[in-house]
C-alpha cells in the first residue's frame, strides 16, 4: 500500500475530510491535496510527520514499517487533544467524572450469599422444611435482595403462572405476611408456598383448591416471598 493510499484509508476511517486534514496538520491545502491524490509520492519528512500527527498514527505505521496503530474516531481524537491541554487539576476532575460514568454504564455486578434449601417447598404436595440449610447460593447484591434471608425452590405447579416448578424464590424471614401476600408456610409438618387467605392457604392456579386450617392444626409462617430469582 502506498503512502497516499494508507493516508486516505486512515482519513476515511476517522470520517475526516481533506479540509479537516489540512486544518489539523497545519499544512497548505495544495500540499495535502497533492499527497492524497497521489501526485506527490515522496513528501518531505516534516510533511509526513505533520500528517501523521493529525491522523493519530506514527510515521512507521504510515510508511509500512510497523503494525497499524489503534484506530480512534474523530470525536475521540478531539477529546484526547482537549485532555492533553488541561492542567493537573483539570485532568484529575475529568478522571473522576470518567470513572463515575464508566461505572454507571458498565456496572460491576456484585453478589451476596444466602442459605439455600434444595429440599423444595411445595406448590402442590407438601415437603418438610424443618432442617438447617446445608447449602448456600449467590444472588445479585441489590437493595431488594439484601432483604432476603434464605432461598427455596418451588415444587409443583399450584402457583402457576407466577411461580413455576423449579423457580427459586427469595424469602424475608421476619417480614409481616398479611392477607393476600405470598409466604412460606409449614402446615402440620408440610411446607408450602401459598397466598395467605382467611384461615386458609390459597394457590394461584385455579385448578387447586384452598387448604383450610383451624385450631387443631399446626401452622407456622416462615417468611414472606419478596421476589423470584431471575435466571441469568
Secondary structure, DSSP 4 states (H G I P E B T S, - for coil): --HHHHHHHHHHHTT--HHHHHHHHT--HHHHHHHHTTS-SS--HHHHHHHHHHHT--HHHHTTSSPPPPP--HHHHHHHHHHHTS-HHHHHHHHHHHHHHHHHHSPPP-EEEEEEEEEEEESSS-B---S---EEEEEE--TTGGG--EEEEEESSTTTTTS-TT-EEEEETT----TT-EEEEEETTEEEEEEE-SSEEE-SSTTS--EE--TTS-EEEEEEEEEEPPP-
